[in-house]
Amino acid sequence: MIPYPHINPDVFAIGPLRVRWYGLMYVLGFLAAYFLVQKQERSRQMGLVGATAQDLIFYIAIGLIVGARLGYVVFYDYNEYLTYLKNPLEIIATWHGGMSFHGGLLGSIIACWWFCRRRTLPFWAVVDSVTVTAPIGLGLGRIGNFINGELLGLPSNVPWAMVFPDGGPLPRHPSQLYEAILEGPVLFFLLWFLRKREFQDGMMIVFFLLFYGVTRFIVEFFKEPDPQIGYLLGYFTMGQLLCIAMILASGLLAIFLRHDRPNKTT
């Protein structure tokens, strides 16, 4: 067993103002996306540099945060719909916790589409440039989950198991770190390598949906299910069902792109 490091979730606090590691990870992820988007030749060819790149990341940041919160309410907290109807402001209360990756993904895609429509930019090419940068933020976000001691793994006796502050006395899988590695550097280097290959515009998001969906589906077997939901269909977490939808969506999108764009681009 490895001791849990007990890192203070607050980077610093001044009176009521608190800067938390989890929020800082979001900021670092968006900064990484801003710089990495501009590092790509195809981005420079589309004019995604300077203020235009800033605006793109700003749109995506808003879409991600709004989508992640709404996704949590819809996918993970549906038992509290009456509460949200009585107090709609709770829907935007991100400080109470509850963010969904899958909702954030949808929100980011919609925001990117809206940005491209306003700037008359090719949507699939732009979304490809952004997608290959996404794993940096994902990996950092999972490290934030680990620091917060949340999204706990199942009890385990593996040598690297840890006793989390809010996880009771039993050692558990550090599943947040599993996700941080697979969704972060592993997925990043895979997409970064594939980005220069001769694929149709839009294929980077296809690869992202497929590889993320598969790795997240596997890691979910080592995680505690959401307590307000438990296992669905007797075996699966909500995250796994949403990942199945991602994997299916990757196949459908690949078919759509093949018929919509028969010619390859570099």
Buried (B, 14 or more C-beta within 10 A) or exposed (E): EEEBEEEEBEBEEEEEEEEBBBBBBBEBBBEBBBEBBBEBEBBBEBEBEEEBBEBBBBBBBBBBBBBBBBBBBBBBBEEBEEEBEEEEEBBEEBEEEBBBBBBBBBBBBBBBBBBBEEBEBBBBBBBBBBBBBBBBBBBBBBBBBBBBBBBBBBBBEBEEBBBBEEBEEEBBBBBBBBBBBBBBEBBBEBBBEBBEEEBBBBBBBBBBBBBBBBBBBEBBBBBBBBEEBEEEEEEBBBBBBBBEEBBEBBEEBBEEBEEEBEEEBE
